[in-house]
Amino acid sequence: MKKKHLLNLTLLLIFFYSCKQEPYSISKIEGKQIAIKDRLELDKDFDSLISPYREQLEKDMHRVLSYAPKTYTKSDGDLNTAIGNLMADVVFSEGNPIFNKRTGKNIDIVLLNHGGIRSIISKGNITTETAFKVMPFENSIVVVALKGQQIDSMMHYLSEAKRAHPVRGITLTLDKNYKISNALVNKKPIEKDKTYYVATNDYLYDGGDRMRFFKPNDSVYYLDYKIRNAMIDYFKKVDTINPKIDNRFTQTK
């Protein structure tokens, strides 16, 4: 019986391989031209569904919050600009009450980055959309506790960067060769062993723009407060903005 089964299996395998078909091959390729239109056809059902939300969003984005008496750009000054000063001041005015309530301490310095300002503030009405254009990123306010020695490193970074990074709480003066001639925090000399509280954004805290002086640190506080939202809250409180170029970061000629 075993020999008979073995013979049947052998015959079956021979039959299988002898009947194996050749692999499939392409015999013909057909195609047709599909016209590309200038615009997609509107899905009326979907559009009717989202229409109320779109209309509300557009209404919110164009709501007037404040007024700008002139146009402000990030190129209107050498080492400090009106729009940059405005952003640094907003981070302090809106962020410090939150920080103080949580810790009992106050922000000493604000440092943001020049490249983070993505649009101008045009003369005329300031809307929610204005804030989104100036600060389209999701950057949030972070407060970092730094010793005076790290503040010195920050000052040297600013002197070497030669850019109008938005700052508040410092008075930094450079000579004609961009060397530091005077550096103060809250109008006082920097104390190397003192702890200063510096408000910045999470991008810079993580080393963006090569700002590596934020680490190591004594402590860090996340306010969970977007800079854009701080701007919107500030605009709602102020009828007319009036930022100016001042002496917070300058160079002697």
Secondary structure, 3 states (H helix, E strand, C coil): CHHHHHHHHHHHHHHHHHCCCCCCCCCCCCCCCCCCCCCCCCCHHHHHHHHHHHHHHHHHHCCEEEEECCCECCCCCCCCCHHHHHHHHHHHHHHHHHHHHHHCCCCCEEECCHHHCCCCECCEEEEHHHHHHHCCCCCEEEEEEEEHHHHHHHHHHHHHHCCCCCEECEEEEECCCCCEEEEEECCEECCCCCEEEEEEEHHHHCCHHHCHHHCCCCEEEEEEEEHHHHHHHHHHHCCECCCCCCCCEEECC
